[in-house]
Amino acid sequence: MNNNLYLSLKQFLQKTSSSLAHNDHKGKRARLWVRFIKHIAAGLVLVLLYTILSNCWSPLGKQFDMATSEAATTIVPPLSTRRSQIVDARGRVVLLRGVNWFGIELKEHAPHGLWVRDYKQMLAQMKSLGYNVIRLPYSVQALRSRDMTGVDFSIGANKDLYGKTPLEAMDIIIQEAQRQGLFILLDSHTLRDGKIPELWYGDGFTEKDWIDTWTLLAKRYKSYSNVIGADLKNEPHGRASWGTGDRATDWRLAAERAGNKILSVNPNWLIVVEGVVANVPGQKLPRHFWGGNLEGVRKYPVRLRVPKKLVYSPHEYGGSDLPWFSERTFPRNLYQRWETGFHYIATQGIAPIWVGEFGGHHVDTKSKEGVWQRQLVDYIDKKQLSFTYWCWNPNSEGTGGILLDDWKNINTEKQKLLTKLLR
C-alpha cells in the first residue's frame, strides 16, 4: 500500500473523529465513539506500516534472512568424517561445493587468468556464485622453483604477487581465500610441470620428493584454518594398482605412507584419496576413467593412524569413446556404474565420497556428454556429495570452464546446471 493511500486514510479517520466529537461532544456516546475511532486508527496505522515495510523493503528483509541463514550454517574447521559424511568441528554435516582453478602445476607456475584479472576478483566471483572450496592443483617442480610467468603486472593488478616465488604466491592466494570465506583443498596434480605421471614418483622425482613436499605444505599451512586437506595424487593410472601388495605400484599402500606422514605433522587435515584405472583384484567393471576406480576399497581400505580423516575421491568424465556410452541402456546404466565404482563406499558407511573432478563442454539434453553431465549432477544432488567441478578456467581444452574466454563472464548454461547443487 502506498504512502498517498495511507495519508488519505489517516486524514479520513481524523476528520471522522473530529466530526463526531463536534456534534455530540457532551455525551457519553460521543466519547466512546472518539475512543473507538482512535483504536481503529492506531490499528490501521500498524497494519499499513507493516504492509509498506513488507512491500518496499522486502529485498532488505531477504538479505537479512540470507545473512542469518549463512551465519547459522557457517562451516567451522577443522573437518573430519562420520561414516559417509564430512562434518565440521561442531559435528554439523558439511557439503563442499567448489571448482578446480589450475595453473600452478603448469609452466606458468600461477593460477591461470592472472594475465587478465586480479586474483582477489577471481576469488570474489567464485564466492558470489555460491562455491565454498577451491581444489588448487600444483606441481612439485613449481613449488621448488623461483620463477612465475603467469601474471601480467602491467595491467595494474596482482601487485601483491610481484617478486614472489610460486610458493609465496600460493601463500597470498590462500590467505585471500580465507579472508573471503573460501576453503582450499591442495592437489598434488603433477610432479613435473604439465604431465600427469602414472605413479606418485617418476619424471625425475622420487617418492621421498613427493612426501617431503606434502610435509612442507602440511607444516606451512597448519595455522591456516581454510586449508582443509590434501588430495594426495591426481589420477593414478597405467601401472598403478590397488590391493596387489606391490610397494612399487600399489597406490593404496603409497596413500597410507603419505597420509600418515601428513597427519603426523598436521592431524587436522582431511586425507583425500583418488582411485586408479585398473589392476584391482576382483574388480567388477572392466574399465574406468583415470582416478575413477575405487572398487578396491571394499577389500583393501586405506588405513590411517588418525581416525575420521579419510575421504575417497573419484574423477568422472564423459565421452563417446567410453564403452558405457554406447550401451543400449545409456544413460540408465550410469547410476549402477557409479554405485559399483565408488559410491558403495558411502552406501556402506565406510567413508565420504568427494567427486574431485567432472566436467565437459556440453550440458544440453541431447548430446551424450550433456546427458551424462546432467545425470551426474542429479546423482551428486540425490546422494548429497561434495564436489569440485573441472574447472574454473576456460582454457581447459577438453572441457572448457565456468568462465568464458574473456576470463570475466560466465558460461550461464554450466552455472545454471551447477546452481542446482549450490542451493
Protein Blocks (a to p, Z undefined) as FASTA:
>chain_A
ZZklmmmmmmmmmmmmmmmmmmmmmbmklmmmmmmmmmmmmmmmmmmmmmmmmmmmmmmm
mmmmmmmmmmmmcccdddddehjaccdfkopacdddddddehjlmmnopaehilmbcfkl
mmmmmmmnopabdcddddfklmmpcbdfkbcfknopaklmgopafklmmmmmmmmmmmno
pacddddfbfbehiacfblceehiafklmmmmmmmmmmmmmmmmklgbdcfbghiehjbc
ehklpaklmmklmmmmmmmmmmmmmmmbccdddddfbopehiabfbdcehiacklmmmmc
cddfbghiaccdddddddfkbmklmpmklcklmmmmmmmmmmmmmmnomaccddfbgcdf
blcfkbmklmmmmmmmmmmmmnopadddddfblklmknopfbdfkomaccfklmmmmmmm
mZZ
